[in-house]
């Protein structure tokens, strides 16, 4: 098992462009989470999936953000019409059902210029 | 509301013990965590404690929980240079174990 992986690790984009990130969870984990971390802060919860169902969304997840997990395995997070305030590290985590521990990937660092 | 607070910086001498403190506000917190983040790396779960426990020890790590004061601490014995990192205190509730609320992190630096 290689752990949670995220792609790309870094993304630089111009304001107004759309970006998509991918997360591959640990293979037997049916829960997948997205967090956002800005400089000097702890991660903030965005959303989570139980298999393919998106069960909770934070108010931080504006209409420009959409997350999917179509087959209950990998997930994508898309940001439309990016803004400079979207610049952050986007972290993905996974866990088994009702597990206490969430295992985090290395993150995708987004820079919006 | 949900809030987790911790001091921003801690500097200790190599070989000494480090104690990182945290306070939380949600009285329904069920699980309390300590995560470690090294530069360029993801978050690593160090340890966690259930709210019905007072203490948990795991090798060089000791977690103390004062539920009455909503205070959590992480003690690292015999601090080494490899312990330099940002340490995040975090909590979740039984009803929303999916969502972990993190503090802003304490940056631990080690002096020779």
HADDOCK unambig.tbl for C-alpha pairs under 7 A between the chains (distance, minus, plus):
assign (segid A and resid 40 and name CA) (segid B and resid 104 and name CA) 6.71 0.50 0.50
assign (segid A and resid 41 and name CA) (segid B and resid 104 and name CA) 4.48 0.50 0.50
assign (segid A and resid 41 and name CA) (segid B and resid 105 and name CA) 6.82 0.50 0.50
assign (segid A and resid 42 and name CA) (segid B and resid 88 and name CA) 7.00 0.50 0.50
assign (segid A and resid 42 and name CA) (segid B and resid 102 and name CA) 5.40 0.50 0.50
assign (segid A and resid 42 and name CA) (segid B and resid 103 and name CA) 5.52 0.50 0.50
assign (segid A and resid 42 and name CA) (segid B and resid 104 and name CA) 4.40 0.50 0.50
assign (segid A and resid 42 and name CA) (segid B and resid 105 and name CA) 6.09 0.50 0.50
assign (segid A and resid 43 and name CA) (segid B and resid 102 and name CA) 6.13 0.50 0.50
assign (segid A and resid 44 and name CA) (segid B and resid 101 and name CA) 6.91 0.50 0.50
assign (segid A and resid 45 and name CA) (segid B and resid 99 and name CA) 6.29 0.50 0.50
assign (segid A and resid 45 and name CA) (segid B and resid 100 and name CA) 6.89 0.50 0.50
assign (segid A and resid 100 and name CA) (segid B and resid 97 and name CA) 6.93 0.50 0.50
assign (segid A and resid 104 and name CA) (segid B and resid 42 and name CA) 6.08 0.50 0.50
assign (segid A and resid 104 and name CA) (segid B and resid 43 and name CA) 5.69 0.50 0.50
assign (segid A and resid 105 and name CA) (segid B and resid 42 and name CA) 5.61 0.50 0.50
assign (segid A and resid 106 and name CA) (segid B and resid 41 and name CA) 5.46 0.50 0.50
assign (segid A and resid 106 and name CA) (segid B and resid 42 and name CA) 4.08 0.50 0.50
assign (segid A and resid 107 and name CA) (segid B and resid 42 and name CA) 6.41 0.50 0.50
